[in-house]
């Protein structure tokens, strides 16, 4: 199974709206069809946006975090980069994100 990472907006939409593709994606993760990785930074951003823009209560934030934790694997993103081609005298860098499971 391939591992995917959802953008913050997917979580926000899935948790706040009952229909749409984000809700379907979250449901696929909850059903175990998708293996979803999430970093602490994404989790914190989701909770911050829900608190600040959607005025979520502490209880709603706890519930959202529990839902997300139940269907994701917490990872630590690690950025490694390698030099690619030189374009117009400038070096292009291609970054590759490695997802390292949190032990």
N, C-alpha and C positions, 0 to 999 in steps of 0.2 A: 504494500500500500504506500502510496506517495504521501509525503508530508507537505502540508500547505501552511501558510501563515495568513491570517486575515488582517486587513487594515482595521484600524480603530473604528472607522465609519461602518464597517460591516457589523461589528458588535453593537454599536450604538443603535443602528437601524433595526437590527434583529431583536434587541431587547426592548425597544420603545414602540415598534410598530408590528402589528399582527400579521401583516402580509408582505410579500415581496421576496426578491432573490436573497437578500441578507438573512431573512428568517428561514428560508429554505436551506441555505448553507449551514446555518447554526444547527438546524434540525438534523441534517446529514451528519454533522459532527457528533451530535447527541446520540444518534442511532449507530455510531461506529463505522459509518461508511467512509468518512473522511478522517484522516489523522491530522489534527491541527496542533501546531506549535505556537506558543505565545511567550513573549518575554515579559519581564517585570515592567519594562518601560511601556509596552503596549497596554498591559493591565492597568497601570497607574494612569495612563492617559484616558482610557475608557472610563474609569471611575471619576476622574477629574471632570471630564466633559459631562458625564451624567449629573454630577453634583452641581457644576457651575451653570450649565446651559439648560438642563432639564429639571433642576432643583430636586434631585432625588434625595429622599430621606436616608438616614443611616441604615435603616432596615432594608430599603430598596437597594442600596449599594452592596450590602452584605449578600442579598439574594442574587444580584447580578454577578458578583464575584464567585459565588457558589456554583451558579449555572455554568459560567465560563470554565472554572476549575474542573468541573465534572466532565467536560468534553474536550479538554486540551491537555497538552503536555508542556510544562514550564521548561523553557530553554534559556540559555545564555547565548546571545548572538556574539559571534566572533568574526571580525572582519579581517580577511587576508587579501592582499592585493598583489597583483603582478603587473609588470610593465608590458604593454602591448606594443603597438606600432608608434612611430614618431610621425606626427601629422603637423605639417607646417612648422617644423622646429619645436613643437611642443610634444611632450610625452603624454600619451593617452594611457590612463590607468583603468584596468578592468578590475572591479572589486567582486569578491565572491563571499557571500555570507555563509558561515558554517553555523549550524544549530547544534549546540551542545546541551544534552539533557541535564537538568539540575538533579544532582544526586540526593 
